[in-house]
Amino acid sequence: MTSAVPTPPTPGPWWLQALARLPLPLLRGAGALLGAALYLGVPKRRAVVRRNLELCFATASAAQRRRWMWRVFVHFGQAFVDRVWLWHAPAALVARRVRLQGDLDALQRPGPVLVFAPHFVGLDAAWTRLTQALVRPWAGMYAAQTNRRLDAWVRAGRNRFGSPATVARREGLRGLVRALRGGAAVYLLPDMDLGREAAVFVPFFGVPAATVTSLPRLAALGGAPVVPVLGRLDAHGYTVQVLPPLADYPSGDDVADAARMNVELQRWIEEDPSQYHWLHRRFKTRPPGGAPVYE
């Protein structure tokens, strides 16, 4: 693995730096309480998670889906609190708690790389650790938060290591193509329902889902291999798994490539459904004539 450049002093106010040094079990306990509060206090979001799991795991028992649903909220709360140490703890602590595994050479090849980063709970941990550990140009798309202070905190945290380029969502693919052609590793999250624009309907757990074609299109336009990266929460922090580049991808058929992306993603989710971000209304955009699936 390439060694990281010297890290600047830990950023942020003193009180966040102090919180960041608390033992992980204590922080995870606080995160679990936050997740429980969201589970109990936001019934509309709980209904979204329940419906997603019903659609995607119809053959699982109701009891199993309830266990997954509870853990989805707990993991969400824990991942939110974990940003405190990911973005404010000493760099050595971050390196110790977030372990990189897999085909790291795929991310260190010369030239552009397209990182397929699905919405697993360790999404921020994976980005933070990769930009810390691997010295190369990095870029990612950023959607501004509605709360100004939260937006400033998230932006500073995600830019902590490696001086990554931030591409505003309003730039669309142009900014990401520019970064790829400049030799960057672009961190892409293409597995959400973003509406009908630039999307095709392909199965996701057997349900027609509006799926953007940005992954194959960017890979083709930037001449970049697609390297999947999965970030999962565990008792010691996070495990970030770097998988080998997708073979024969893209194929030149955007619909087939979007369908393959969902097939691969489904396989990874099935290893532990509670690690995925089911709070999003993944099936909100319906095919022509399709009935709404959420209340």
DAFENCOR-V800400 format. One record per residue. N is the residue number from 1. RES is the residue in one letter. PHI is phi as a letter, one per 40 degrees, with the letter a starting at -180 (NA if undefined). OMEGA is omega in radians with two decimals (none if undefined). Layout:
N & RES & PHI & OMEGA
N & RES & PHI & OMEGA
//
This chain:
1 & M & NA & 3.09
2 & T & c & 3.13
3 & S & c & 3.14
4 & A & c & 3.05
5 & V & c & 3.13
6 & P & d & -3.08
7 & T & c & 3.09
8 & P & c & 3.12
9 & P & d & -3.14
10 & T & d & -3.06
11 & P & c & 2.97
12 & G & g & 3.13
13 & P & c & -3.03
14 & W & c & -3.07
15 & W & c & 3.05
16 & L & c & 3.08
17 & Q & c & 3.11
18 & A & c & 3.11
19 & L & c & -3.09
20 & A & c & -3.12
21 & R & c & 3.10
22 & L & c & 3.12
23 & P & d & -3.11
24 & L & d & 3.13
25 & P & d & 3.13
26 & L & c & 3.12
27 & L & c & 3.12
28 & R & c & 3.07
29 & G & c & 3.09
30 & A & c & 3.11
31 & G & c & 3.11
32 & A & c & 3.09
33 & L & c & 3.09
34 & L & c & 3.11
35 & G & c & 3.12
36 & A & c & 3.12
37 & A & c & 3.10
38 & L & c & 3.13
39 & Y & d & -3.08
40 & L & c & -2.97
41 & G & c & -3.11
42 & V & b & -3.05
43 & P & c & 3.13
44 & K & c & 3.12
45 & R & c & 3.07
46 & R & c & 3.11
47 & A & c & 3.10
48 & V & c & 3.14
49 & V & c & 3.14
50 & R & d & -3.11
51 & R & c & 3.09
52 & N & d & -3.12
53 & L & c & 3.07
54 & E & c & -3.11
55 & L & c & -3.00
56 & C & c & -3.11
57 & F & b & -3.07
58 & A & c & -3.10
59 & T & c & 3.08
60 & A & c & 3.12
61 & S & c & 3.10
62 & A & c & 3.13
63 & A & c & 3.12
64 & Q & c & 3.12
65 & R & c & 3.09
66 & R & c & 3.11
67 & R & c & 3.10
68 & W & c & -3.09
69 & M & d & 3.11
70 & W & d & -3.10
71 & R & c & 3.05
72 & V & d & -3.13
73 & F & c & 3.10
74 & V & c & 3.13
75 & H & c & 3.12
76 & F & c & 3.12
77 & G & c & 3.14
78 & Q & c & 3.12
79 & A & c & 3.10
80 & F & c & 3.14
81 & V & c & -3.14
82 & D & c & 3.08
83 & R & d & 3.13
84 & V & d & -3.13
85 & W & c & 3.09
86 & L & c & -3.01
87 & W & b & -3.06
88 & H & b & 3.13
89 & A & c & 3.05
90 & P & d & -3.08
91 & A & d & -3.12
92 & A & c & 3.12
93 & L & c & 3.09
94 & V & d & -3.13
95 & A & c & -3.12
96 & R & c & -3.05
97 & R & c & -3.11
98 & V & b & -3.05
99 & R & c & 3.09
100 & L & c & 3.12
101 & Q & b & 2.98
102 & G & h & -2.96
103 & D & c & -3.11
104 & L & c & 3.12
105 & D & c & -3.13
106 & A & c & 3.14
107 & L & c & -3.09
108 & Q & b & 3.11
109 & R & c & 3.06
110 & P & c & 3.09
111 & G & g & -3.02
112 & P & c & 3.06
113 & V & b & 3.07
114 & L & b & -3.11
115 & V & c & 3.08
116 & F & c & -3.07
117 & A & b & 3.13
118 & P & c & -3.08
119 & H & c & 2.95
120 & F & c & -3.01
121 & V & c & -3.13
122 & G & c & -3.08
123 & L & d & 3.14
124 & D & c & 3.12
125 & A & c & -3.13
126 & A & c & 3.14
127 & W & c & -3.11
128 & T & c & -3.08
129 & R & c & -3.14
130 & L & c & -3.14
131 & T & c & 3.07
132 & Q & c & -2.95
133 & A & c & -3.01
134 & L & b & -3.10
135 & V & c & 3.11
136 & R & a & 3.07
137 & P & c & 3.10
138 & W & b & 3.07
139 & A & a & 3.10
140 & G & a & 3.11
141 & M & c & -3.11
142 & Y & b & 3.04
143 & A & b & -3.07
144 & A & c & 3.05
145 & Q & c & -3.11
146 & T & c & 3.10
147 & N & c & -3.04
148 & R & c & -3.11
149 & R & c & 3.09
150 & L & c & 3.13
151 & D & c & -3.14
152 & A & c & -3.14
153 & W & c & -3.14
154 & V & c & -3.12
155 & R & c & 3.13
156 & A & c & -3.14
157 & G & c & -3.10
158 & R & c & 3.09
159 & N & b & -3.02
160 & R & c & -3.06
161 & F & b & 2.91
162 & G & g & -3.13
163 & S & f & -3.11
164 & P & c & 3.04
165 & A & c & 3.12
166 & T & b & -3.13
167 & V & b & 3.13
168 & A & c & -3.11
169 & R & d & -3.11
170 & R & c & 3.09
171 & E & c & -3.13
172 & G & g & -3.08
173 & L & c & -3.04
174 & R & d & -3.13
175 & G & c & -3.14
176 & L & c & 3.07
177 & V & c & 3.12
178 & R & d & 3.13
179 & A & c & 3.11
180 & L & c & -3.12
181 & R & c & 3.03
182 & G & c & 3.07
183 & G & g & -3.09
184 & A & c & 2.88
185 & A & c & -3.06
186 & V & b & -3.09
187 & Y & c & -2.99
188 & L & b & -3.13
189 & L & b & -2.97
190 & P & c & -2.96
191 & D & b & 3.09
192 & M & b & 3.04
193 & D & c & -3.12
194 & L & b & 3.14
195 & G & g & -3.03
196 & R & c & -3.05
197 & E & c & 3.12
198 & A & f & -3.13
199 & A & b & 3.03
200 & V & b & 3.10
201 & F & c & 3.10
202 & V & b & -3.06
203 & P & c & 2.94
204 & F & b & -2.97
205 & F & f & 3.07
206 & G & g & -3.12
207 & V & b & 3.09
208 & P & d & -3.06
209 & A & b & 3.05
210 & A & c & -3.01
211 & T & b & -3.14
212 & V & c & -3.11
213 & T & b & -3.09
214 & S & c & -3.11
215 & L & c & 3.12
216 & P & c & -3.12
217 & R & c & 3.12
218 & L & c & 3.13
219 & A & c & -3.14
220 & A & c & -3.09
221 & L & c & -3.10
222 & G & c & -3.11
223 & G & f & -3.00
224 & A & b & 2.97
225 & P & c & 3.13
226 & V & b & -3.09
227 & V & b & 3.10
228 & P & c & 3.08
229 & V & b & -3.09
230 & L & b & 3.10
231 & G & b & -3.10
232 & R & b & 3.12
233 & L & c & 3.04
234 & D & a & -3.04
235 & A & c & -3.10
236 & H & c & -3.09
237 & G & i & 3.13
238 & Y & a & 2.93
239 & T & b & 3.11
240 & V & b & -3.08
241 & Q & b & 3.08
242 & V & c & -3.09
243 & L & c & 3.09
244 & P & c & 3.11
245 & P & d & 3.09
246 & L & c & -3.12
247 & A & c & 3.06
248 & D & f & -3.11
249 & Y & b & 0.02
250 & P & c & -3.11
251 & S & c & -3.02
252 & G & h & 3.10
253 & D & b & -3.05
254 & D & c & -3.13
255 & V & c & 3.12
256 & A & c & -3.13
257 & D & c & 3.07
258 & A & c & 3.10
259 & A & c & 3.13
260 & R & c & 3.09
261 & M & d & -3.13
262 & N & c & 3.10
263 & V & c & 3.12
264 & E & c & -3.12
265 & L & c & 3.12
266 & Q & d & -3.13
267 & R & c & 3.14
268 & W & c & 3.13
269 & I & c & -3.07
270 & E & c & 3.10
271 & E & c & 3.04
272 & D & a & -3.07
273 & P & d & -3.08
274 & S & c & 3.14
275 & Q & c & -3.08
276 & Y & c & -3.05
277 & H & c & -3.13
278 & W & c & 3.14
279 & L & c & 3.12
280 & H & c & 3.10
281 & R & c & -3.02
282 & R & c & -3.07
283 & F & b & -3.09
284 & K & c & 3.10
285 & T & c & -3.05
286 & R & b & 3.03
287 & P & c & 3.11
288 & P & d & -3.14
289 & G & g & -3.11
290 & G & c & -3.14
291 & A & c & 3.07
292 & P & d & -3.14
293 & V & b & 3.10
294 & Y & b & -3.14
295 & E & c & none
//
